Amino acid sequence: DITTISDLETVFSSYQFDAVMHFAAKKSVAEGQREPATYFKNNVLGTLNVLTCMEKYQVPQIVFSSTAAVYKAVDAPEFSFTEESEVSPSSVYGQSKLMSETLIKEFYNTKKISQYSLLRYFNVAGDAGLSYREDTAQNVFPLIARAIEQNQTFNIYGDDYDTKDGTGVRDYIHLADLVDAHLKALNSSVSGVFNLGTNTGYSVQDLVQTFQMVAGQSVTVEIQPHRAGDIGTVVADATKAEAELDWKPTRDLTAMVESTVSVYGI
């Protein structure tokens, strides 16, 4: 439990580590709005505890799981987020990750650690070989998969955005590509912030059609009003990760859907 520093002390004092890869966080935007104290304790205090132990036990490098939720929303169809885009999170979750990024940068600036990679994920999808499924997941891929598996309706929130078919467009990245990016960051000597995405946007209708093609089954769709705070298009510019980490995604939307479908056995 990273919020209990004595637990971390036990681990750090028992082994000699070269680096920390930090994924421990709560990540539901809706839950964060209901329980801000839980999110700041888990995500921010947890990160501070990790960094405190890294300094004490002289672990030099951290690879941090961050998020595109740190960026200020820009509702423009042709816009791509770069690492220089304005940060202004609209959620408690996004704020907690940005605060964690700030802590990491300041431990680096004050020479308490010597290297960091802040990896801002866009929308992660697919399976990397563990066949893991979370039946309460509210991400769009498992939602569509469960709708097919259980013969239920899949809700599309909004078909009136300024996009090619009116549904929201997002940048999806295969989990296996995400793993590759972390290994590149771990073995890199460069510190910095890196977007992890594909530079390509897919609409919700694109996802539905790909699932139907791969699964060979139809998806019953119902259009709902778009949710407050949602914007039409969110796409990454990940050219910095290619230039500095020698990383680029290699799996396409079909591969993401195929690996999801195999997990759900549909």
N, C-alpha and C positions, 0 to 999 in steps of 0.2 A: 504494500500500500504506500504509494509515493507521498500521500499526505501525512504519513507517520514517519518522521525522519529517523527514528530508531530502527525501523525496518530497513531503510536504505543504508544506514550505518552498518548494520549487520552484513549486508551484501557487499558493500564497498570495502569493508575491512577484511573480508574473507578471501577476496580475489584481487588480482591485478588486472585492470581493464585498460584497453587501448582507446576505447571510444564508447559513447552511449548513443543508442538509437532510441529515441523517445517518442513512443506512440500512445502513452497512457493518457486518455482524456475522455470526457463525456462529450458527445457530438450532436445531440438532437437540438435543433434550433428552437422548436416548440417547447421542449422541456426546459431549456435554458431560460426562456422568457418567464416560465412559471417558477423556476427555482434558481435564481441568480446566485445566491450564496453557495449552493452546491457546486455550481460551475466555476465560480471564482476560487473556491477552496480546492477543488479537484484539479483544475487545469492550471491555475496561476500559482497557488501555493505549492502544488505538486511539482511544478517546473522549478520553482525557487529551491525547493528541497533537493532536487536532483542536482542543480547547479552548485549548491552549497557543498554537497558531497563530492562533486567533481573537483571543486577547488581544493577541498581538504585532502583528498586522496590522489590529487594530481593526475586526473584523467583529462587529457588535453582536448578531445574532440567530441562534438555532439552533432547528430543528424536528427533534425526535428520535424515531426509531422505537423505541418500547418495547413492552411486552407485558403481558398479563394474568397471565403467569407470575410476576410479582412479588408477587401477592396470596397471603395465607395461605388454604389450602384450607378451604372451608366446605361441608360436604355436607348441604345443606338444600334441598328441592325448590323452595321459594318464594323463595329468597334471590337477590338481585341485588347484584353488586359495585358500590359507588360509589368515587369517588376517595378517600374517607375510610376505606375498608375497610382492615383491618390488612394490612400487607405483611410477608411472611415466606416467601420463595421456597423451594420444596422441591427445586429443581434447581440445578445449577451454572449452567445457562443463565439461569434467573431471577435468580440472585444476581448474575451478570455484568451484567445489564441494570439491576438496582436500584443497583448500585455506579456504573454510568454515570449514572443519574439523579441520584445524590447529587453526583457531580462537577459536573454541569451546574448544579444548584441552588447549590452553593457558589461556583462562578465567578460566578453571578448575585448571590448574597448579598454577595460581596466586590467587586462592581461591575467585574469583569473583562469581563463581557458585560452587555447591558442588557435582553435579552428571551429567553425560552425557552418552548417548547411541548413537553411530554412526552406523547406520544400512545401510550396503552396499547391495543394492538390486541387484539381477541379472536380469532376464527377467520376468517381471510381466505380468500375463495373466489372462483372465477370468473376471468374474463379481461377486460382493459380495452382490447382492441384490438390487442395485440401477437401474439396467437395463440402464446403461449409455453407450452411444455410441458417439464417436467423429469421424465425417465423414472425417476429414482430417488426422486422425492418420496414421502414417507410420510404426507402429509396425506390426509384422508379423501376429499376430492373426486377427486383424481387416482387414488387407490386404487380407488374405485368405477368410474371411467371406464376404467381399464386392465383391470379385471375384465371389463367388458362387451366392450371392444375385443378382448381376447385370449381371451375365453370361459373365464375362470378363476374360481375361488371367491373371494368377498369375505368376509373374516373380521370378525365383530362380536365385540368383546371385552367380554363381560358382558351378560347379559339379566336380571340380578337386582337392578338398581338400583331405588331408590324413585322411579321415573318412570312416565309413563303406559303405556309398553309394556315397561319393564324395561331398555331400552338407554339409553346415556348421552345427555344433553341438553347441547347447546352453542349458543352465540350466534354465528351466521355473518354476516359482513359482506362485501358485494360489493367486489371490488378497485376498481371505478370509484368507489364511495362513499368508499373509503379515500383515493383520489387527491383527491377533492373536499375531504375534511377537511384534507389537507395544504395545499391552496391557501388554504383559509379561515384556517388557523393562520399561514401565511406572511404573509397580508395583515392579520392581527389585531395589535392593540397590547397584547393581554392576555397575561401570562405565567401558566403554570400546568400542571397535570396534567389530562389529558382521556382518559376512556374512549372508545374507538371500537367501538361495537357497535350492535345493533338493538333491545335490550331484549326480544328474543324468543328463546325456546329451541326448537330443533328436535332431535328424537331421531335416532339413527342409522337407525332404521327409516323415519322421515320422509324422510331423504336417499335411501335405497334406493328407496322408492316414487316419489319425484319423478324420480329418474334413470330408472326404468322407464317412467314416463309420458312423459317428454320424449324419451327415446331410442327408445321403442317396442320395447324388448327387455327380457327378464327378467334379473335378477341372481341368480346362484347364491350363496346365503349359508350360511355355517357359523358357528355360535356357539362361541366360545372362552371360557375362563375370563377374568374381568376382570383387568386388569393391576395389579400392585402400585402404589399411589399414585394411581390414577385415582379420581375421584369422580363422582357421578351427574350433577350439574347445575352448569354454569358459564354464567351469563348476566350481561350488562353492564347497568348503569344508565348511559345515556349522555346524561342530561338536561342535565348541565353543559355538554357540547359544544354542545348546541342553544342553551342560554341565553347562553353567552359567546362562542361562535364562529359562531353562526347556522348551525350545521350539523345536518342530520339525514339519515339514510340513506333512499334512495328506491327501491332495488332489492330485490325479495323473493327468497325461496329459488328459485322457478322461474327467475327471471332469472339467478341464479348458476349453476344447473345447465345452463340453455340455453347460456350462454357457455362453460362447460366442455365440454359435449358437442360444440359446434362446433369447438373446438380439437382434439378427439380424432377428429373426423370420424365419429362414430357416430350 
